[in-house]
Amino acid sequence: MTTESTTTRREKNKQATRDAILNAVSQLLHDSDGAALTATQIADAAGISRRTLFNYFPTVDAIISYPLHRVLETMVDSISELTDTMPLMDAIVVALESDEVAELLGRVAVFGALLTKDSPSGCYPSNMDEWQKATADVVNKLARRSPNADSFAIRVFTHALLGAGQAAFDEWIERLPSLGAVSYDITDAQIAEFHTLINQAMRTLDQGLSALPISPSQKSKED
């Protein structure tokens, strides 16, 4: 057996274990009564040991935020390749349509909806440290990809991009039926609507303040 085939099999096994962990979290969140998940629960549900679990993820919060981190990493990689041939926001929309990003966004939506079910006032990710880390990761990666770009502009763009994504998620959550029932399932159609809202949010961001329907004259009349 060649080294290349051995590496490929190892990577497939790692991905299978990672998927088992994520699937276990999805099911546990689905069945939970609002109690925080533990590493032992997740490991048992995934059919692995706690030691194996921690070989993949350092904390439970890291598992829950993993799909979001992967979306952002994949988006940055895709955008870097596409911006040579198209405007930045067009590149973002194209990247969002890739199979890998679509699958990850579905996981983000499900995790977020189930977490919100247990904490209606919360947001996704619920752990602010993970959100800050995701933001910093995007800023640093964009800076490495575009070393001549203004660092402040990169930071502003990153926060605007993540804020638009959060707005799409908040809008999606408001459109969902009540998440109070333990048996609630997120459908493929609802996940597709989340994808549509993400795309719409990116287009709105691209339009800037011109997307707001209130003109200065209209605003003064209302005041």
C-alpha positions as CSV (number, residue, x, y, z in Angstrom):
1,M,0.0,0.0,0.0
2,T,1.4,3.4,-0.9
3,T,2.0,6.2,1.5
4,E,-0.6,8.4,-0.3
5,S,-3.3,5.8,0.0
6,T,-2.5,5.2,3.7
7,T,-2.7,9.0,4.3
8,T,-6.0,9.2,2.4
9,R,-7.5,6.3,4.5
10,R,-6.2,8.0,7.7
11,E,-7.9,11.2,6.7
12,K,-11.1,9.5,5.9
13,N,-11.1,7.8,9.3
14,K,-10.4,11.1,11.0
15,Q,-13.3,12.7,9.2
16,A,-15.6,9.8,10.0
17,T,-14.8,10.2,13.7
18,R,-15.2,14.0,13.6
19,D,-18.6,13.5,11.8
20,A,-19.6,11.0,14.5
21,I,-18.8,13.5,17.2
22,L,-20.8,16.3,15.4
23,N,-23.7,14.0,14.8
24,A,-23.7,13.0,18.5
25,V,-23.8,16.6,19.5
26,S,-26.7,17.3,17.1
27,Q,-28.7,14.4,18.6
28,L,-27.9,15.3,22.2
29,L,-28.9,18.9,21.6
30,H,-32.1,17.7,20.0
31,D,-33.0,15.6,23.0
32,S,-31.7,17.9,25.7
33,D,-33.8,19.6,28.3
34,G,-31.6,22.7,28.5
35,A,-28.8,21.1,30.5
36,A,-25.2,21.7,29.3
37,L,-23.6,18.8,27.4
38,T,-20.7,17.0,28.9
39,A,-17.7,15.4,27.2
40,T,-18.6,12.1,28.6
41,Q,-22.1,12.3,27.1
42,I,-20.8,13.2,23.7
43,A,-18.1,10.5,23.7
44,D,-20.6,7.8,24.7
45,A,-23.1,9.0,22.0
46,A,-20.3,9.0,19.4
47,G,-19.1,5.5,20.4
48,I,-15.6,6.7,21.3
49,S,-13.6,7.3,24.5
50,R,-13.2,10.7,26.2
51,R,-9.5,10.5,25.3
52,T,-10.3,10.2,21.6
53,L,-12.8,13.0,21.9
54,F,-10.2,15.3,23.4
55,N,-7.7,14.3,20.6
56,Y,-10.1,16.0,18.2
57,F,-11.6,18.9,20.3
58,P,-10.2,20.5,23.4
59,T,-13.6,21.5,24.8
60,V,-17.3,21.0,24.3
61,D,-17.6,24.6,23.2
62,A,-14.9,23.9,20.5
63,I,-17.1,21.1,19.1
64,I,-20.2,23.3,18.9
65,S,-18.3,26.1,17.2
66,Y,-16.4,23.9,14.9
67,P,-18.8,24.1,11.9
68,L,-18.7,27.9,12.1
69,H,-14.9,28.0,12.2
70,R,-14.8,25.6,9.2
71,V,-17.3,27.7,7.2
72,L,-15.2,30.8,7.8
73,E,-11.9,29.0,6.9
74,T,-13.4,27.5,3.7
75,M,-14.9,30.9,2.7
76,V,-11.6,32.7,3.1
77,D,-9.8,30.1,1.0
78,S,-12.5,30.2,-1.7
79,I,-12.7,34.0,-1.8
80,S,-8.9,34.2,-2.2
81,E,-9.1,32.0,-5.3
82,L,-12.2,33.7,-6.8
83,T,-11.3,37.3,-6.4
84,D,-8.8,37.2,-9.2
85,T,-11.7,36.9,-11.7
86,M,-14.7,38.5,-10.0
87,P,-15.7,41.3,-7.5
88,L,-15.3,40.4,-3.9
89,M,-19.0,40.1,-3.0
90,D,-19.7,38.0,-6.0
91,A,-16.8,35.7,-4.9
92,I,-18.4,35.4,-1.5
93,V,-21.8,34.4,-2.9
94,V,-20.2,31.8,-5.2
95,A,-18.2,30.4,-2.3
96,L,-21.4,30.1,-0.3
97,E,-22.9,27.9,-3.0
98,S,-20.1,25.2,-2.8
99,D,-21.2,21.8,-1.5
100,E,-18.7,21.9,1.4
101,V,-19.9,25.3,2.6
102,A,-23.5,24.4,2.1
103,E,-23.1,21.3,4.3
104,L,-21.3,23.2,7.0
105,L,-23.9,26.0,7.0
106,G,-26.5,23.4,7.5
107,R,-24.7,22.2,10.6
108,V,-24.3,25.7,11.8
109,A,-28.0,26.3,11.4
110,V,-29.0,23.1,13.2
111,F,-26.6,23.6,16.1
112,G,-27.7,27.3,16.4
113,A,-31.4,26.5,16.3
114,L,-31.1,23.7,18.9
115,L,-29.0,25.9,21.2
116,T,-31.5,28.7,20.9
117,K,-34.3,26.2,21.7
118,D,-32.6,25.7,25.1
119,S,-31.7,29.4,25.6
120,P,-34.1,31.6,23.7
121,S,-32.1,34.7,24.6
122,G,-28.8,33.3,23.4
123,C,-27.0,33.6,20.2
124,Y,-24.8,31.3,18.1
125,P,-22.1,30.6,19.0
126,S,-23.2,31.1,22.7
127,N,-19.6,31.2,23.9
128,M,-18.3,34.7,23.3
129,D,-14.6,33.5,23.5
130,E,-15.3,31.2,20.5
131,W,-16.9,34.0,18.6
132,Q,-13.9,36.2,19.2
133,K,-11.5,33.5,18.2
134,A,-13.5,32.9,15.0
135,T,-13.3,36.6,14.2
136,A,-9.6,36.8,14.9
137,D,-8.9,33.7,12.8
138,V,-10.6,35.4,9.8
139,V,-8.8,38.7,10.3
140,N,-5.4,36.9,10.5
141,K,-6.1,34.7,7.5
142,L,-7.2,37.6,5.3
143,A,-4.2,39.6,6.4
144,R,-1.9,36.8,5.4
145,R,-3.7,36.4,2.0
146,S,-3.6,40.2,1.4
147,P,-0.4,41.4,3.0
148,N,-0.6,44.8,1.3
149,A,-4.2,45.5,2.4
150,D,-5.0,48.0,5.2
151,S,-5.2,46.0,8.4
152,F,-8.0,48.2,9.8
153,A,-10.0,47.8,6.6
154,I,-9.7,44.0,6.9
155,R,-10.9,44.2,10.5
156,V,-13.9,46.3,9.6
157,F,-14.8,44.0,6.6
158,T,-14.5,40.9,8.8
159,H,-16.8,42.3,11.5
160,A,-19.3,43.5,8.9
161,L,-19.3,40.1,7.2
162,L,-19.8,38.2,10.5
163,G,-22.5,40.7,11.5
164,A,-24.4,40.1,8.3
165,G,-24.2,36.4,8.9
166,Q,-25.5,36.8,12.5
167,A,-28.4,39.0,11.1
168,A,-29.3,36.2,8.7
169,F,-29.3,33.7,11.5
170,D,-31.4,35.9,13.8
171,E,-34.0,36.5,11.0
172,W,-34.1,32.7,10.3
173,I,-34.7,31.9,13.9
174,E,-37.6,34.3,14.1
175,R,-39.2,32.6,11.0
176,L,-39.0,29.1,12.5
177,P,-41.9,27.6,14.3
178,S,-41.6,27.3,18.1
179,L,-38.5,25.3,19.1
180,G,-39.9,24.4,22.5
181,A,-40.9,20.8,21.6
182,V,-38.1,18.3,22.2
183,S,-39.2,16.4,19.1
184,Y,-38.6,19.4,16.9
185,D,-36.6,18.6,13.7
186,I,-35.0,21.1,11.4
187,T,-36.1,20.3,7.8
188,D,-34.0,20.5,4.6
189,A,-36.4,23.2,3.4
190,Q,-35.7,25.3,6.5
191,I,-32.0,24.9,6.1
192,A,-32.3,26.0,2.4
193,E,-34.1,29.1,3.6
194,F,-31.2,29.8,6.0
195,H,-28.8,29.6,3.0
196,T,-31.0,32.0,1.1
197,L,-31.0,34.5,3.9
198,I,-27.2,34.3,4.2
199,N,-26.9,35.1,0.4
200,Q,-29.4,37.9,0.9
201,A,-27.4,39.3,3.8
202,M,-24.2,39.3,1.7
203,R,-26.0,41.2,-1.1
204,T,-27.4,43.7,1.4
205,L,-23.9,44.2,2.8
206,D,-22.6,44.8,-0.7
207,Q,-25.2,47.5,-1.3
208,G,-24.2,49.3,1.9
209,L,-26.3,52.1,3.4
210,S,-28.0,52.5,0.1
211,A,-30.0,49.3,0.9
212,L,-31.8,51.2,3.7
213,P,-35.3,52.3,2.4
214,I,-35.4,55.6,4.4
215,S,-34.0,58.7,2.6
216,P,-33.0,61.8,4.6
217,S,-36.2,63.7,3.5
218,Q,-38.4,60.7,4.6
219,K,-36.7,60.5,7.9
220,S,-37.1,64.2,8.7
221,K,-40.9,64.0,7.9
222,E,-41.3,61.0,10.3
223,D,-39.4,62.9,13.0
